[in-house]
Amino acid sequence: LQFEVGAQSSSYEHFVVLCSVRCSKMASQLENLR
């Protein structure tokens, strides 16, 4: 049970990292358009 919770938390952290990276890329692209 504890292992499953750890896997869920790690996948959640990975999801957050992907979102932050994607947001930063989109922000840089918007800055390039200006």
C-alpha positions in Angstrom: 0.0 0.0 0.0 2.8 2.4 0.9 4.6 1.6 -2.3 1.5 2.4 -4.3 1.1 5.8 -2.6 4.8 6.5 -3.3 4.3 5.7 -7.0 1.3 8.0 -7.2 3.2 10.9 -5.6 6.2 10.4 -7.9 4.0 10.3 -11.0 2.2 13.4 -9.7 5.6 15.2 -9.3 6.6 14.1 -12.8 3.3 15.5 -14.1 3.9 18.8 -12.4 7.4 19.0 -13.8 6.1 18.4 -17.3 3.5 21.1 -16.9 6.0 23.6 -15.6 8.4 22.9 -18.5 5.6 23.1 -21.1 4.4 26.4 -19.5 8.0 27.8 -19.6 8.4 26.8 -23.2 5.1 28.5 -24.1 6.1 31.6 -22.2 9.4 31.8 -24.1 7.6 31.4 -27.4 5.2 34.2 -26.5 8.2 36.4 -25.6 9.7 35.6 -29.0 6.5 36.6 -30.8 6.6 40.1 -29.2 
